[in-house]
Amino acid sequence: MAHKAESKAKPRRRRSPELAVRHARPMREGVPADQTNLTPQERALLPDPDWVTEDDADVIISLRRLRRPGRTYTLDEVMHRLGYDVAR
């Protein structure tokens, strides 16, 4: 019978799950508001003025787009232009 050679690899050191949880950084969704280019009015809209979540950013971006110069169209106007029947 052939003799299997022993591996020279070092065994992996495993941490206990309790230790891993204890040293983990607290997860925070979003980015700090200080790292953004928010105006004071936009920052006042945030539920937590120190953090910006993805949902908060979506609202702020849409409000910025509404303030942009140019013609805005309602959904009814777009649907009518595309040939859909808009009945309410």
Rosetta silent file (secondary structure, phi, psi, omega in degrees, C-alpha in Angstrom):
SEQUENCE: MAHKAESKAKPRRRRSPELAVRHARPMREGVPADQTNLTPQERALLPDPDWVTEDDADVIISLRRLRRPGRTYTLDEVMHRLGYDVAR
SCORE:     score description
SCORE:     0.000 S_00000001
   1 L     0.000  144.318 -179.874    0.000    0.000    0.000 S_00000001
   2 L   -80.881  142.762  179.223    1.119    3.511   -0.771 S_00000001
   3 L   -96.123  128.404 -178.218    1.793    5.814    2.106 S_00000001
   4 L   -80.179  129.783  179.615    0.149    9.235    1.862 S_00000001
   5 L   -72.681  144.123  179.425    2.553   12.125    2.508 S_00000001
   6 L   -77.575  145.782  179.831    1.601   14.518    5.258 S_00000001
   7 L   -75.434  141.692  177.804    0.661   18.044    4.304 S_00000001
   8 L   -94.821   -0.261 -179.697    3.051   20.827    5.254 S_00000001
   9 L   -69.144  142.680  179.054    0.306   23.450    5.232 S_00000001
  10 L   -76.582  143.843  177.540   -0.378   25.132    8.529 S_00000001
  11 L   -67.382  146.071  179.650   -3.790   24.528   10.013 S_00000001
  12 L   -74.653  135.490  177.668   -6.178   27.472    9.714 S_00000001
  13 L   -87.232  126.835 -177.942   -6.803   29.323   12.901 S_00000001
  14 L  -110.610  137.942  176.678  -10.492   29.821   13.494 S_00000001
  15 L   -89.730  152.430  175.108  -12.044   32.468   15.648 S_00000001
  16 L   -74.109  146.356 -179.386  -14.993   31.790   17.806 S_00000001
  17 H   -58.690  -33.880  179.908  -18.201   33.426   16.467 S_00000001
  18 H   -64.002  -39.354 -179.782  -18.630   35.366   19.706 S_00000001
  19 H   -68.417  -39.858  179.729  -15.222   36.974   19.278 S_00000001
  20 H   -64.372  -40.745 -179.756  -15.905   37.877   15.649 S_00000001
  21 H   -68.921  -37.901 -177.414  -19.192   39.571   16.531 S_00000001
  22 H   -65.580  -34.589 -176.360  -17.662   41.454   19.426 S_00000001
  23 H   -95.485   -2.693 -179.558  -14.918   42.986   17.254 S_00000001
  24 L   -71.140  143.153  176.252  -17.053   43.717   14.213 S_00000001
  25 L   -72.605  145.664  177.796  -17.648   47.358   13.370 S_00000001
  26 L   -66.102  131.310 -178.816  -21.268   48.416   13.660 S_00000001
  27 L   -79.782  132.685 -179.202  -22.847   48.359   10.232 S_00000001
  28 L  -129.910  124.393  178.331  -24.397   51.637    9.213 S_00000001
  29 L   -76.700  138.778  176.602  -26.377   52.020    6.022 S_00000001
  30 L    98.193 -169.253  179.459  -25.473   55.037    3.955 S_00000001
  31 E  -126.603  155.579  176.726  -22.647   57.538    4.063 S_00000001
  32 E   -62.857  138.437 -178.015  -21.859   60.343    6.466 S_00000001
  33 H   -64.589  -23.494  178.750  -23.574   63.561    5.412 S_00000001
  34 H   -66.741  -22.394 -178.713  -20.290   65.440    5.846 S_00000001
  35 H   -90.977    9.355 -178.348  -18.887   63.554    2.841 S_00000001
  36 L  -114.568  173.658  178.353  -21.673   64.771    0.525 S_00000001
  37 L  -108.262   47.527 -178.707  -22.455   68.029   -1.202 S_00000001
  38 L   -79.053  142.962  173.028  -25.858   68.563    0.421 S_00000001
  39 L   -80.122  163.245  177.567  -27.302   72.011    0.856 S_00000001
  40 H   -59.391  -33.782  177.833  -28.637   72.959    4.300 S_00000001
  41 H   -67.522  -39.276  178.580  -32.209   72.626    2.944 S_00000001
  42 H   -69.727  -37.884  178.745  -31.501   69.098    1.671 S_00000001
  43 H   -65.672  -32.271  178.473  -29.852   68.120    4.931 S_00000001
  44 H   -66.961  -21.512  178.641  -32.951   69.305    6.796 S_00000001
  45 H   -75.680  -20.466 -174.105  -34.986   66.724    4.835 S_00000001
  46 L   -72.453  139.335  174.626  -32.970   63.807    6.230 S_00000001
  47 L   -63.654  -37.362  174.864  -34.409   61.758    9.110 S_00000001
  48 L  -120.725  105.124 -173.524  -30.875   61.556   10.535 S_00000001
  49 L   -63.486   -9.376  179.740  -28.973   64.727    9.524 S_00000001
  50 L   -94.208  -13.701 -176.434  -25.624   62.971    9.995 S_00000001
  51 E  -132.252  144.452  176.792  -26.262   60.074    7.580 S_00000001
  52 E  -118.749  117.863  176.691  -27.560   59.773    3.999 S_00000001
  53 L   -91.102  173.582 -179.956  -29.128   56.453    2.985 S_00000001
  54 H   -64.531  -39.327  178.729  -29.789   55.336   -0.575 S_00000001
  55 H   -64.946  -40.972  176.975  -33.496   56.136   -0.229 S_00000001
  56 H   -61.676  -42.761 -179.356  -32.697   59.637    1.053 S_00000001
  57 H   -64.127  -37.788  178.254  -30.334   60.185   -1.868 S_00000001
  58 H   -60.237  -43.413 -179.885  -33.016   59.089   -4.354 S_00000001
  59 H   -65.494  -44.031 -178.348  -35.420   61.718   -3.018 S_00000001
  60 H   -64.648  -41.716  178.294  -32.780   64.446   -3.046 S_00000001
  61 H   -63.228  -42.533 -179.831  -31.717   63.623   -6.619 S_00000001
  62 H   -65.865  -37.525  176.632  -35.321   63.708   -7.829 S_00000001
  63 H   -66.344  -36.700  176.658  -35.887   67.079   -6.145 S_00000001
  64 H   -65.017  -39.789  179.830  -32.727   68.432   -7.789 S_00000001
  65 H   -67.664  -32.986  177.576  -33.934   67.252  -11.184 S_00000001
  66 H   -68.332  -31.399 -179.824  -37.285   68.977  -10.673 S_00000001
  67 H   -79.397  -12.696 -179.125  -35.504   72.275   -9.960 S_00000001
  68 L   -62.115  143.613  178.013  -33.468   72.011  -13.165 S_00000001
  69 L   -68.205  151.013  179.179  -34.404   74.555  -15.824 S_00000001
  70 L   125.176  172.464 -176.699  -36.430   73.297  -18.741 S_00000001
  71 L   -80.117  132.770  172.618  -39.845   71.885  -19.479 S_00000001
  72 L  -107.869  149.803 -177.743  -41.191   69.132  -17.252 S_00000001
  73 L  -120.192  141.216  174.716  -43.909   66.764  -18.385 S_00000001
  74 L   -79.186  164.273  178.365  -46.571   65.027  -16.347 S_00000001
  75 H   -63.531  -37.739  178.225  -47.061   61.300  -16.700 S_00000001
  76 H   -61.568  -41.256  178.884  -50.415   61.915  -18.391 S_00000001
  77 H   -64.008  -41.859  179.540  -48.749   64.116  -21.029 S_00000001
  78 H   -65.684  -44.941  179.670  -46.104   61.495  -21.744 S_00000001
  79 H   -61.845  -42.112  179.385  -48.670   58.687  -21.965 S_00000001
  80 H   -63.982  -42.285 -179.516  -50.847   60.765  -24.325 S_00000001
  81 H   -64.760  -34.154  179.150  -47.843   61.613  -26.501 S_00000001
  82 L   -81.880   -3.352  174.921  -46.930   57.902  -26.720 S_00000001
  83 L    93.725   11.941  177.902  -50.466   57.069  -27.832 S_00000001
  84 L   -87.115  146.846  178.305  -51.825   55.448  -24.675 S_00000001
  85 L   -81.827  119.420 -179.081  -55.402   56.116  -23.608 S_00000001
  86 L  -106.716  102.730  179.455  -55.334   57.995  -20.325 S_00000001
  87 L  -118.384  130.179  179.214  -58.715   57.682  -18.678 S_00000001
  88 L  -123.045    0.000    0.000  -59.301   58.671  -15.102 S_00000001
